[in-house]
Amino acid sequence: MRLKILTVDDSKTVRIIVKKSFKGFDCEITEAQNGVEGLAMAAKVTPDIILLDITMPVMDGVEMLTKLKSDPALKAIPVIMLTAEAGRENVMKIAKIGVRDYIVKPFKENVLVDKVSRVVDLRPMGEAAPIQKKIDDPIDILVVDDKPAIISQITEGFGHTPWNVKGVASTGEAIDFCQKKLPDCIIISLSLPEDAAITLFRIIRSNAKTKYVPLFGLSVKTAVEEQARAQQAGFSTIIHKPIDFEELETKIGKAVNLDSSGKYFQMGEGFMTVRLPKTCNASVVNEVSSYLKDKTSEAVNAGISKIIFDAQNVASLNMDVIKLLLTSMKTCRDLSLKYALTGNQAVIEESKKFEESKDWKFCDTVENAKASI
Amino acid sequence: MQQTFPISDDELQSLAKNAIDSVFSTMLERTANIKEVIKIEEDTHSEGMQLPVDSNTPMIAGTVGFIGNLTGIIYIFMELPLAMEATCKLLDMEDGDIGSEDHELVNDAIGELTNMIVGTFKNDLSNKGYECRMTIPSILRGSNFSIEPAEVALRRIFKFDCDGRSFVIDVLMKEEN
Protein backbone atom coordinates (compact mmCIF):
# COMPACT_ATOMS: atom_id res chain seq x y z
CA MET A 1 0.00 0.00 0.00
CA ARG A 2 1.45 3.40 -0.99
CA LEU A 3 2.20 5.79 1.77
CA LYS A 4 -0.14 8.80 1.81
CA ILE A 5 1.28 12.21 2.70
CA LEU A 6 -0.96 15.26 3.04
CA THR A 7 0.71 18.66 2.67
CA VAL A 8 -1.32 21.58 4.01
CA ASP A 9 0.22 24.91 3.04
CA ASP A 10 -1.17 28.06 1.46
CA SER A 11 1.97 28.34 -0.66
CA LYS A 12 1.86 26.38 -3.89
CA THR A 13 5.66 26.65 -3.93
CA VAL A 14 5.99 24.72 -0.68
CA ARG A 15 3.52 22.08 -1.88
CA ILE A 16 5.58 21.65 -5.06
CA ILE A 17 8.81 21.40 -3.01
CA VAL A 18 7.19 18.73 -0.81
CA LYS A 19 6.11 16.81 -3.92
CA LYS A 20 9.56 16.87 -5.47
CA SER A 21 11.21 15.94 -2.15
CA PHE A 22 9.33 12.63 -2.17
CA LYS A 23 9.57 12.00 -5.93
CA GLY A 24 11.84 8.99 -5.48
CA PHE A 25 9.66 7.36 -2.83
CA ASP A 26 6.66 5.11 -2.99
CA CYS A 27 4.13 7.61 -1.78
CA GLU A 28 1.17 9.61 -2.89
CA ILE A 29 1.01 13.32 -2.05
CA THR A 30 -2.31 15.06 -1.58
CA GLU A 31 -2.57 18.81 -1.10
CA ALA A 32 -4.69 21.34 0.75
CA GLN A 33 -4.21 25.08 0.94
CA ASN A 34 -5.69 25.86 4.35
CA GLY A 35 -6.89 24.20 7.53
CA VAL A 36 -10.48 23.77 6.37
CA GLU A 37 -9.41 21.99 3.18
CA GLY A 38 -6.80 20.08 5.20
CA LEU A 39 -9.38 18.64 7.60
CA ALA A 40 -11.67 17.67 4.72
CA MET A 41 -8.80 16.04 2.84
CA ALA A 42 -7.61 14.22 5.98
CA ALA A 43 -11.10 12.77 6.48
CA LYS A 44 -11.31 11.79 2.81
CA VAL A 45 -7.92 10.12 2.26
CA THR A 46 -6.85 9.22 5.84
CA PRO A 47 -3.19 10.09 5.23
CA ASP A 48 -0.35 8.31 7.00
CA ILE A 49 1.21 11.66 7.90
CA ILE A 50 0.36 15.37 7.60
CA LEU A 51 2.85 18.16 6.92
CA LEU A 52 1.22 21.29 8.26
CA ASP A 53 2.01 24.97 7.90
CA ILE A 54 1.01 27.38 10.69
CA THR A 55 0.26 30.75 9.11
CA MET A 56 -2.51 30.23 6.56
CA PRO A 57 -5.68 32.11 5.62
CA VAL A 58 -9.20 30.79 6.37
CA MET A 59 -8.02 28.38 9.09
CA ASP A 60 -4.45 28.37 10.40
CA GLY A 61 -2.38 25.31 11.25
CA VAL A 62 -2.81 25.56 15.02
CA GLU A 63 -6.61 25.53 14.70
CA MET A 64 -6.52 22.66 12.22
CA LEU A 65 -4.20 20.68 14.52
CA THR A 66 -6.53 21.29 17.48
CA LYS A 67 -9.56 20.12 15.49
CA LEU A 68 -7.67 17.11 14.13
CA LYS A 69 -6.60 16.01 17.60
CA SER A 70 -10.16 16.26 18.89
CA ASP A 71 -11.55 14.06 16.10
CA PRO A 72 -11.47 10.38 17.20
CA ALA A 73 -11.13 9.19 13.60
CA LEU A 74 -8.20 11.50 12.75
CA LYS A 75 -6.34 12.13 15.99
CA ALA A 76 -3.89 9.26 15.51
CA ILE A 77 -2.53 10.70 12.26
CA PRO A 78 0.99 11.97 13.00
CA VAL A 79 1.60 15.63 12.18
CA ILE A 80 4.87 17.37 11.40
CA MET A 81 4.68 21.17 11.42
CA LEU A 82 6.51 22.77 8.51
CA THR A 83 6.64 26.42 9.33
CA ALA A 84 8.54 29.68 9.23
CA GLU A 85 7.22 30.43 12.75
CA ALA A 86 9.69 28.89 15.18
CA GLY A 87 9.50 31.16 18.22
CA ARG A 88 9.60 29.44 21.61
CA GLU A 89 5.97 30.39 22.33
CA ASN A 90 4.80 28.82 19.08
CA VAL A 91 6.77 25.64 19.56
CA MET A 92 5.43 25.21 23.11
CA LYS A 93 1.88 25.77 21.90
CA ILE A 94 2.01 23.20 19.10
CA ALA A 95 3.93 20.70 21.27
CA LYS A 96 1.10 20.84 23.82
CA ILE A 97 -1.52 20.06 21.17
CA GLY A 98 0.54 17.11 19.97
CA VAL A 99 2.89 17.13 17.00
CA ARG A 100 5.49 14.53 16.15
CA ASP A 101 8.09 17.00 15.00
CA TYR A 102 8.52 20.38 13.41
CA ILE A 103 10.67 21.68 10.59
CA VAL A 104 11.58 25.34 10.38
CA LYS A 105 11.59 26.98 6.96
CA PRO A 106 13.98 27.36 5.18
CA PHE A 107 14.62 23.63 4.99
CA LYS A 108 16.64 21.19 2.91
CA GLU A 109 14.63 18.53 1.13
CA ASN A 110 16.71 15.75 2.70
CA VAL A 111 15.84 17.06 6.19
CA LEU A 112 12.15 16.81 5.31
CA VAL A 113 12.56 13.26 4.00
CA ASP A 114 14.61 12.25 7.03
CA LYS A 115 12.08 13.61 9.54
CA VAL A 116 9.16 11.99 7.73
CA SER A 117 10.97 8.64 7.51
CA ARG A 118 11.44 8.70 11.28
CA VAL A 119 7.68 8.67 11.70
CA VAL A 120 6.39 6.53 8.83
CA ASP A 121 7.76 3.69 6.76
CA LEU A 122 9.00 5.57 3.71
CA ARG A 123 10.27 3.23 1.01
CA PRO A 124 12.19 4.10 -2.15
CA MET A 125 10.17 3.66 -5.33
CA GLY A 126 10.46 0.13 -6.68
CA GLU A 127 11.54 -1.41 -3.42
CA ALA A 128 9.30 -4.37 -2.75
CA ALA A 129 7.02 -3.99 0.22
CA PRO A 130 7.25 -6.83 2.70
CA ILE A 131 4.63 -9.53 2.33
CA GLN A 132 1.63 -8.42 4.32
CA LYS A 133 0.94 -10.66 7.28
CA LYS A 134 -2.60 -11.59 8.21
CA ILE A 135 -4.24 -11.01 11.58
CA ASP A 136 -3.97 -14.74 12.37
CA ASP A 137 -0.28 -15.03 11.41
CA PRO A 138 2.25 -15.25 14.27
CA ILE A 139 4.05 -11.99 15.05
CA ASP A 140 6.64 -11.15 17.74
CA ILE A 141 5.82 -8.56 20.37
CA LEU A 142 8.54 -7.37 22.72
CA VAL A 143 7.32 -5.98 26.06
CA VAL A 144 9.82 -3.91 28.06
CA ASP A 145 8.56 -3.59 31.63
CA ASP A 146 10.21 -4.08 35.01
CA LYS A 147 6.92 -5.40 36.43
CA PRO A 148 6.59 -9.15 35.70
CA ALA A 149 2.84 -9.00 36.43
CA ILE A 150 2.29 -6.67 33.45
CA ILE A 151 4.27 -8.94 31.13
CA SER A 152 2.17 -11.91 32.29
CA GLN A 153 -1.03 -9.92 31.81
CA ILE A 154 -0.09 -9.01 28.21
CA THR A 155 0.96 -12.60 27.47
CA GLU A 156 -2.39 -13.84 28.75
CA GLY A 157 -4.29 -11.04 27.00
CA PHE A 158 -2.99 -12.23 23.64
CA GLY A 159 -3.41 -15.89 24.59
CA HIS A 160 -6.22 -16.30 22.05
CA THR A 161 -3.98 -15.09 19.19
CA PRO A 162 -0.97 -16.77 17.57
CA TRP A 163 1.16 -13.77 18.64
CA ASN A 164 4.39 -14.41 20.57
CA VAL A 165 4.98 -12.13 23.55
CA LYS A 166 8.53 -11.82 24.91
CA GLY A 167 9.00 -9.84 28.12
CA VAL A 168 12.22 -8.15 29.26
CA ALA A 169 12.84 -5.96 32.28
CA SER A 170 15.47 -3.48 31.07
CA THR A 171 16.57 -1.46 28.06
CA GLY A 172 19.79 -3.51 27.83
CA GLU A 173 17.86 -6.75 27.50
CA ALA A 174 15.57 -5.11 24.94
CA ILE A 175 18.52 -4.02 22.78
CA ASP A 176 20.06 -7.51 23.03
CA PHE A 177 16.76 -9.06 21.97
CA CYS A 178 16.46 -6.73 18.95
CA GLN A 179 20.01 -7.61 17.84
CA LYS A 180 19.11 -11.30 17.76
CA LYS A 181 15.57 -11.10 16.44
CA LEU A 182 13.71 -8.10 15.05
CA PRO A 183 10.31 -7.88 16.78
CA ASP A 184 7.23 -6.80 14.82
CA CYS A 185 6.23 -4.41 17.59
CA ILE A 186 7.62 -3.13 20.90
CA ILE A 187 5.64 -2.06 23.97
CA ILE A 188 7.68 -0.01 26.44
CA SER A 189 6.60 0.88 29.97
CA LEU A 190 6.91 4.65 30.37
CA SER A 191 7.45 4.21 34.12
CA LEU A 192 10.85 2.54 33.72
CA PRO A 193 13.30 4.35 36.04
CA GLU A 194 15.45 7.28 34.87
CA ASP A 195 13.42 7.94 31.71
CA ALA A 196 14.72 4.67 30.28
CA ALA A 197 11.68 4.44 27.98
CA ILE A 198 12.69 7.65 26.18
CA THR A 199 16.34 6.57 25.98
CA LEU A 200 15.30 3.22 24.51
CA PHE A 201 12.93 4.95 22.08
CA ARG A 202 15.81 7.09 20.77
CA ILE A 203 18.17 4.12 20.47
CA ILE A 204 15.58 2.10 18.54
CA ARG A 205 14.70 4.99 16.23
CA SER A 206 18.34 5.81 15.47
CA ASN A 207 19.24 2.23 14.55
CA ALA A 208 18.78 1.44 10.85
CA LYS A 209 17.61 -2.09 11.65
CA THR A 210 14.97 -1.12 14.20
CA LYS A 211 13.96 2.40 13.17
CA TYR A 212 10.68 1.32 11.54
CA VAL A 213 9.52 -1.06 14.28
CA PRO A 214 6.23 0.28 15.72
CA LEU A 215 6.62 1.42 19.33
CA PHE A 216 3.90 1.79 21.94
CA GLY A 217 4.24 3.49 25.29
CA LEU A 218 2.49 1.86 28.25
CA SER A 219 1.33 4.05 31.07
CA VAL A 220 -1.26 4.45 33.81
CA LYS A 221 -3.98 6.72 32.43
CA THR A 222 -3.48 9.33 35.15
CA ALA A 223 0.30 9.65 34.63
CA VAL A 224 -0.23 12.65 32.35
CA GLU A 225 3.20 14.20 32.79
CA GLU A 226 4.99 10.95 31.91
CA GLN A 227 2.81 10.63 28.80
CA ALA A 228 3.42 14.22 27.71
CA ARG A 229 7.19 13.70 27.98
CA ALA A 230 6.92 10.50 25.95
CA GLN A 231 4.85 12.22 23.25
CA GLN A 232 7.36 15.03 23.03
CA ALA A 233 10.10 12.45 22.61
CA GLY A 234 8.17 10.95 19.68
CA PHE A 235 5.90 8.17 21.02
CA SER A 236 2.81 8.42 18.83
CA THR A 237 0.73 5.73 20.54
CA ILE A 238 0.32 5.32 24.26
CA ILE A 239 -1.59 2.40 25.72
CA HIS A 240 -3.32 3.01 29.02
CA LYS A 241 -3.40 0.65 31.97
CA PRO A 242 -5.63 -1.19 32.73
CA ILE A 243 -5.18 -2.47 29.20
CA ASP A 244 -8.13 -2.78 26.84
CA PHE A 245 -6.89 -5.79 24.86
CA GLU A 246 -9.47 -5.48 22.10
CA GLU A 247 -8.26 -1.93 21.44
CA LEU A 248 -4.58 -2.89 21.75
CA GLU A 249 -5.04 -5.77 19.29
CA THR A 250 -6.58 -3.37 16.76
CA LYS A 251 -3.77 -0.84 17.27
CA ILE A 252 -1.03 -3.44 16.89
CA GLY A 253 -2.77 -4.83 13.81
CA LYS A 254 -2.74 -1.38 12.24
CA ALA A 255 0.80 -0.50 13.29
CA VAL A 256 2.22 -3.79 12.01
CA ASN A 257 0.03 -3.44 8.92
CA LEU A 258 -1.61 -6.81 9.44
CA ASP A 259 -4.39 -7.70 7.06
CA SER A 260 -7.22 -7.92 9.58
CA SER A 261 -9.96 -8.28 7.00
CA GLY A 262 -10.33 -11.94 8.03
CA LYS A 263 -11.79 -10.74 11.34
CA TYR A 264 -14.74 -9.19 9.55
CA PHE A 265 -15.11 -10.74 6.08
CA GLN A 266 -15.79 -14.39 5.31
CA MET A 267 -16.63 -15.87 1.92
CA GLY A 268 -18.14 -19.22 1.04
CA GLU A 269 -21.15 -21.03 -0.40
CA GLY A 270 -22.05 -18.12 -2.65
CA PHE A 271 -22.16 -15.56 0.19
CA MET A 272 -19.88 -12.93 1.67
CA THR A 273 -20.56 -12.31 5.34
CA VAL A 274 -19.52 -9.03 6.94
CA ARG A 275 -19.35 -9.81 10.66
CA LEU A 276 -19.34 -6.77 12.92
CA PRO A 277 -17.76 -7.22 16.38
CA LYS A 278 -19.28 -6.45 19.78
CA THR A 279 -17.46 -3.13 20.15
CA CYS A 280 -18.06 -1.21 16.96
CA ASN A 281 -16.33 2.10 17.67
CA ALA A 282 -15.11 4.64 15.11
CA SER A 283 -11.76 2.89 14.76
CA VAL A 284 -13.39 -0.51 14.02
CA VAL A 285 -15.83 1.10 11.58
CA ASN A 286 -12.91 2.80 9.81
CA GLU A 287 -11.06 -0.50 9.60
CA VAL A 288 -14.08 -2.32 8.13
CA SER A 289 -14.69 0.58 5.71
CA SER A 290 -11.09 0.47 4.52
CA TYR A 291 -11.51 -3.16 3.41
CA LEU A 292 -15.08 -2.93 2.14
CA LYS A 293 -14.39 -1.83 -1.44
CA ASP A 294 -11.61 -4.38 -2.08
CA LYS A 295 -13.49 -7.22 -0.40
CA THR A 296 -16.66 -6.48 -2.36
CA SER A 297 -14.65 -6.51 -5.60
CA GLU A 298 -13.01 -9.76 -4.52
CA ALA A 299 -16.43 -11.28 -3.83
CA VAL A 300 -17.85 -10.13 -7.18
CA ASN A 301 -14.78 -11.50 -8.99
CA ALA A 302 -15.29 -14.82 -7.19
CA GLY A 303 -18.86 -14.96 -8.50
CA ILE A 304 -20.48 -14.08 -5.16
CA SER A 305 -23.63 -11.98 -5.49
CA LYS A 306 -25.14 -12.15 -1.99
CA ILE A 307 -23.90 -10.34 1.12
CA ILE A 308 -24.95 -10.74 4.75
CA PHE A 309 -24.25 -7.90 7.16
CA ASP A 310 -24.12 -9.66 10.49
CA ALA A 311 -24.68 -7.32 13.45
CA GLN A 312 -25.74 -10.01 15.92
CA ASN A 313 -22.72 -9.43 18.17
CA VAL A 314 -22.89 -5.65 18.08
CA ALA A 315 -23.53 -4.27 21.58
CA SER A 316 -24.79 -0.87 20.49
CA LEU A 317 -25.86 0.62 17.18
CA ASN A 318 -24.18 4.01 16.87
CA MET A 319 -24.20 6.50 14.01
CA ASP A 320 -20.82 5.27 12.71
CA VAL A 321 -22.21 1.74 12.28
CA ILE A 322 -25.37 3.08 10.65
CA LYS A 323 -23.28 5.11 8.18
CA LEU A 324 -21.14 2.05 7.42
CA LEU A 325 -24.22 -0.08 6.76
CA LEU A 326 -25.85 2.64 4.65
CA THR A 327 -22.72 2.93 2.49
CA SER A 328 -22.42 -0.85 2.23
CA MET A 329 -26.05 -1.29 1.23
CA LYS A 330 -25.73 1.47 -1.39
CA THR A 331 -22.66 -0.29 -2.83
CA CYS A 332 -24.68 -3.51 -3.01
CA ARG A 333 -27.52 -1.77 -4.83
CA ASP A 334 -25.09 -0.08 -7.24
CA LEU A 335 -23.54 -3.47 -8.06
CA SER A 336 -26.91 -5.29 -8.13
CA LEU A 337 -25.85 -7.50 -5.23
CA LYS A 338 -28.49 -8.99 -2.93
CA TYR A 339 -28.07 -8.37 0.78
CA ALA A 340 -29.65 -9.03 4.15
CA LEU A 341 -29.08 -7.86 7.72
CA THR A 342 -28.96 -9.77 10.97
CA GLY A 343 -29.17 -8.20 14.40
CA ASN A 344 -29.88 -8.88 18.05
CA GLN A 345 -32.83 -7.43 19.94
CA ALA A 346 -30.86 -4.37 21.17
CA VAL A 347 -29.67 -3.53 17.65
CA ILE A 348 -33.19 -3.91 16.25
CA GLU A 349 -34.62 -1.64 18.97
CA GLU A 350 -31.91 0.99 18.48
CA SER A 351 -32.30 0.97 14.70
CA LYS A 352 -35.89 2.17 15.08
CA LYS A 353 -34.66 5.35 16.82
CA PHE A 354 -32.81 6.67 13.77
CA GLU A 355 -34.50 8.07 10.69
CA GLU A 356 -31.90 6.41 8.46
CA SER A 357 -32.42 2.92 9.88
CA LYS A 358 -35.98 2.84 11.18
CA ASP A 359 -37.23 0.80 8.23
CA TRP A 360 -34.43 -1.78 8.18
CA LYS A 361 -35.49 -5.43 8.32
CA PHE A 362 -33.28 -7.73 10.39
CA CYS A 363 -33.10 -11.53 10.43
CA ASP A 364 -32.32 -13.28 13.72
CA THR A 365 -29.73 -15.71 12.36
CA VAL A 366 -27.25 -15.80 9.49
CA GLU A 367 -28.98 -18.92 8.15
CA ASN A 368 -32.35 -17.12 8.03
CA ALA A 369 -30.67 -14.13 6.37
CA LYS A 370 -29.16 -16.40 3.72
CA ALA A 371 -32.53 -18.04 3.14
CA SER A 372 -34.21 -14.63 2.75
CA ILE A 373 -32.22 -13.59 -0.34
CA MET B 1 10.38 63.03 19.96
CA GLN B 2 12.62 60.26 18.68
CA GLN B 3 11.97 56.96 20.47
CA THR B 4 15.03 54.96 21.59
CA PHE B 5 14.91 51.67 19.76
CA PRO B 6 15.87 48.55 21.73
CA ILE B 7 17.86 46.98 18.87
CA SER B 8 21.08 48.56 17.67
CA ASP B 9 21.89 49.17 14.01
CA ASP B 10 24.58 46.51 14.08
CA GLU B 11 22.16 43.96 15.51
CA LEU B 12 19.54 44.84 12.91
CA GLN B 13 22.04 44.53 10.07
CA SER B 14 23.15 41.18 11.46
CA LEU B 15 19.50 39.99 11.66
CA ALA B 16 18.90 40.98 8.03
CA LYS B 17 22.16 39.42 6.82
CA ASN B 18 21.52 36.20 8.75
CA ALA B 19 17.97 35.88 7.37
CA ILE B 20 19.20 36.31 3.80
CA ASP B 21 22.18 33.97 4.26
CA SER B 22 20.02 31.27 5.79
CA VAL B 23 17.28 31.35 3.12
CA PHE B 24 19.52 31.92 0.09
CA SER B 25 22.04 29.21 1.01
CA THR B 26 19.39 26.63 2.02
CA MET B 27 16.77 27.16 -0.67
CA LEU B 28 18.68 28.72 -3.59
CA GLU B 29 22.27 27.58 -2.99
CA ARG B 30 23.40 31.18 -3.50
CA THR B 31 25.02 33.88 -1.43
CA ALA B 32 24.26 37.60 -1.21
CA ASN B 33 26.22 40.49 0.25
CA ILE B 34 25.13 43.82 1.69
CA LYS B 35 26.20 46.66 -0.64
CA GLU B 36 24.51 49.61 1.00
CA VAL B 37 22.67 50.46 4.23
CA ILE B 38 20.35 53.46 4.33
CA LYS B 39 19.25 54.80 7.72
CA ILE B 40 16.08 56.82 7.68
CA GLU B 41 15.09 58.90 10.65
CA GLU B 42 11.53 59.13 11.85
CA ASP B 43 10.99 62.73 10.83
CA THR B 44 12.42 62.52 7.32
CA HIS B 45 11.04 61.28 4.00
CA SER B 46 7.47 61.35 5.19
CA GLU B 47 6.49 62.02 1.58
CA GLY B 48 8.01 58.74 0.40
CA MET B 49 11.48 57.50 -0.28
CA GLN B 50 12.86 56.28 -3.60
CA LEU B 51 14.45 52.86 -3.22
CA PRO B 52 18.13 52.34 -4.14
CA VAL B 53 17.28 50.38 -7.28
CA ASP B 54 17.00 51.21 -10.96
CA SER B 55 13.51 52.71 -11.18
CA ASN B 56 13.04 51.42 -14.74
CA THR B 57 13.74 47.77 -13.87
CA PRO B 58 10.58 45.70 -13.36
CA MET B 59 10.46 44.61 -9.74
CA ILE B 60 8.54 42.22 -7.61
CA ALA B 61 7.95 43.08 -3.97
CA GLY B 62 7.07 40.58 -1.28
CA THR B 63 5.88 41.81 2.08
CA VAL B 64 5.20 40.17 5.43
CA GLY B 65 4.28 41.92 8.66
CA PHE B 66 4.86 40.91 12.24
CA ILE B 67 2.93 41.83 15.35
CA GLY B 68 3.98 41.51 18.97
CA ASN B 69 6.47 43.19 21.33
CA LEU B 70 7.90 44.58 18.14
CA THR B 71 5.53 45.39 15.32
CA GLY B 72 6.61 46.05 11.81
CA ILE B 73 6.70 45.14 8.19
CA ILE B 74 9.47 43.94 5.92
CA TYR B 75 9.49 44.45 2.17
CA ILE B 76 11.75 42.49 -0.16
CA PHE B 77 12.14 44.22 -3.53
CA MET B 78 13.67 41.95 -6.12
CA GLU B 79 14.56 42.58 -9.77
CA LEU B 80 12.29 40.42 -11.90
CA PRO B 81 15.14 38.42 -13.53
CA LEU B 82 16.45 37.47 -10.07
CA ALA B 83 12.90 36.57 -8.99
CA MET B 84 12.59 34.29 -12.06
CA GLU B 85 15.95 32.63 -11.32
CA ALA B 86 14.95 32.09 -7.69
CA THR B 87 11.62 30.57 -8.74
CA CYS B 88 13.37 28.17 -11.15
CA LYS B 89 15.78 27.06 -8.43
CA LEU B 90 13.06 26.61 -5.82
CA LEU B 91 10.82 24.59 -8.11
CA ASP B 92 13.57 22.72 -9.93
CA MET B 93 12.64 24.22 -13.29
CA GLU B 94 14.65 25.41 -16.28
CA ASP B 95 14.78 29.11 -17.27
CA GLY B 96 12.51 28.54 -20.25
CA ASP B 97 9.88 26.69 -18.21
CA ILE B 98 8.50 29.93 -16.77
CA GLY B 99 6.74 32.21 -19.22
CA SER B 100 6.87 35.99 -18.88
CA GLU B 101 3.14 35.91 -18.11
CA ASP B 102 3.48 33.19 -15.49
CA HIS B 103 2.94 35.72 -12.73
CA GLU B 104 1.13 33.46 -10.31
CA LEU B 105 3.99 30.96 -10.06
CA VAL B 106 6.68 33.63 -9.55
CA ASN B 107 4.50 35.61 -7.14
CA ASP B 108 3.89 32.55 -5.01
CA ALA B 109 7.57 31.57 -4.98
CA ILE B 110 8.72 35.07 -4.00
CA GLY B 111 5.91 35.26 -1.43
CA GLU B 112 7.24 32.08 0.13
CA LEU B 113 10.86 33.28 0.00
CA THR B 114 9.76 36.49 1.73
CA ASN B 115 7.88 34.43 4.30
CA MET B 116 11.02 32.40 5.01
CA ILE B 117 13.26 35.48 5.21
CA VAL B 118 10.91 37.35 7.53
CA GLY B 119 10.33 34.11 9.49
CA THR B 120 14.07 33.74 10.11
CA PHE B 121 14.30 37.43 11.04
CA LYS B 122 11.33 37.12 13.39
CA ASN B 123 12.63 33.89 14.97
CA ASP B 124 15.93 35.63 15.74
CA LEU B 125 13.93 38.47 17.32
CA SER B 126 12.03 35.87 19.40
CA ASN B 127 15.35 34.45 20.57
CA LYS B 128 16.23 37.94 21.77
CA GLY B 129 13.01 38.02 23.80
CA TYR B 130 10.72 39.82 21.34
CA GLU B 131 7.81 37.47 20.68
CA CYS B 132 5.80 38.28 17.57
CA ARG B 133 3.49 36.61 15.07
CA MET B 134 3.71 36.88 11.31
CA THR B 135 1.08 37.89 8.81
CA ILE B 136 0.37 36.19 5.49
CA PRO B 137 2.72 37.31 2.67
CA SER B 138 1.49 39.57 -0.09
CA ILE B 139 3.05 40.47 -3.42
CA LEU B 140 3.26 43.61 -5.56
CA ARG B 141 4.62 43.96 -9.08
CA GLY B 142 5.75 47.05 -10.94
CA SER B 143 8.60 49.54 -11.14
CA ASN B 144 9.55 52.88 -9.58
CA PHE B 145 8.39 51.82 -6.12
CA SER B 146 8.45 54.21 -3.19
CA ILE B 147 7.27 53.52 0.34
CA GLU B 148 5.48 56.10 2.45
CA PRO B 149 5.66 54.65 5.90
CA ALA B 150 3.01 55.12 8.53
CA GLU B 151 4.17 55.83 12.06
CA VAL B 152 7.42 53.91 12.60
CA ALA B 153 10.24 54.33 15.06
CA LEU B 154 12.86 52.79 12.84
CA ARG B 155 13.41 52.23 9.16
CA ARG B 156 16.48 50.68 7.58
CA ILE B 157 17.03 49.77 3.95
CA PHE B 158 19.60 47.12 3.05
CA LYS B 159 20.68 46.75 -0.56
CA PHE B 160 22.06 43.31 -1.41
CA ASP B 161 23.97 42.00 -4.39
CA CYS B 162 23.52 38.43 -5.55
CA ASP B 163 25.81 37.49 -8.45
CA GLY B 164 25.40 40.93 -10.04
CA ARG B 165 21.66 41.20 -9.45
CA SER B 166 20.20 43.50 -6.82
CA PHE B 167 17.52 43.22 -4.25
CA VAL B 168 16.51 45.38 -1.33
CA ILE B 169 15.17 44.69 2.12
CA ASP B 170 13.21 47.52 3.66
CA VAL B 171 12.62 47.05 7.41
CA LEU B 172 10.07 49.24 9.20
CA MET B 173 9.41 48.58 12.87
CA LYS B 174 8.42 50.03 16.20
CA GLU B 175 8.32 48.79 19.76
CA GLU B 176 4.85 48.24 21.23
CA ASN B 177 4.24 49.48 24.75
HADDOCK unambig.tbl for C-alpha pairs under 7 A between the chains (distance, minus, plus):
assign (segid A and resid 11 and name CA) (segid B and resid 108 and name CA) 6.35 0.50 0.50
assign (segid A and resid 11 and name CA) (segid B and resid 112 and name CA) 6.51 0.50 0.50
assign (segid A and resid 12 and name CA) (segid B and resid 108 and name CA) 6.59 0.50 0.50
assign (segid A and resid 13 and name CA) (segid B and resid 91 and name CA) 6.95 0.50 0.50
assign (segid A and resid 13 and name CA) (segid B and resid 108 and name CA) 6.25 0.50 0.50
assign (segid A and resid 13 and name CA) (segid B and resid 109 and name CA) 5.38 0.50 0.50
assign (segid A and resid 13 and name CA) (segid B and resid 112 and name CA) 6.97 0.50 0.50
assign (segid A and resid 16 and name CA) (segid B and resid 91 and name CA) 6.74 0.50 0.50
assign (segid A and resid 17 and name CA) (segid B and resid 91 and name CA) 6.34 0.50 0.50
assign (segid A and resid 55 and name CA) (segid B and resid 136 and name CA) 6.53 0.50 0.50
assign (segid A and resid 56 and name CA) (segid B and resid 136 and name CA) 6.70 0.50 0.50
assign (segid A and resid 84 and name CA) (segid B and resid 115 and name CA) 6.88 0.50 0.50
assign (segid A and resid 84 and name CA) (segid B and resid 116 and name CA) 5.60 0.50 0.50
assign (segid A and resid 84 and name CA) (segid B and resid 119 and name CA) 4.79 0.50 0.50
assign (segid A and resid 84 and name CA) (segid B and resid 120 and name CA) 6.91 0.50 0.50
assign (segid A and resid 85 and name CA) (segid B and resid 119 and name CA) 5.82 0.50 0.50
assign (segid A and resid 85 and name CA) (segid B and resid 123 and name CA) 6.80 0.50 0.50
assign (segid A and resid 86 and name CA) (segid B and resid 123 and name CA) 5.80 0.50 0.50
assign (segid A and resid 87 and name CA) (segid B and resid 123 and name CA) 5.27 0.50 0.50
assign (segid A and resid 87 and name CA) (segid B and resid 126 and name CA) 5.47 0.50 0.50
assign (segid A and resid 87 and name CA) (segid B and resid 131 and name CA) 6.98 0.50 0.50
assign (segid A and resid 105 and name CA) (segid B and resid 116 and name CA) 5.79 0.50 0.50
assign (segid A and resid 106 and name CA) (segid B and resid 23 and name CA) 5.58 0.50 0.50
assign (segid A and resid 106 and name CA) (segid B and resid 26 and name CA) 6.31 0.50 0.50
assign (segid A and resid 106 and name CA) (segid B and resid 27 and name CA) 6.49 0.50 0.50
assign (segid A and resid 106 and name CA) (segid B and resid 116 and name CA) 5.85 0.50 0.50
assign (segid A and resid 107 and name CA) (segid B and resid 26 and name CA) 6.37 0.50 0.50
assign (segid A and resid 108 and name CA) (segid B and resid 26 and name CA) 6.17 0.50 0.50
assign (segid A and resid 108 and name CA) (segid B and resid 27 and name CA) 6.97 0.50 0.50
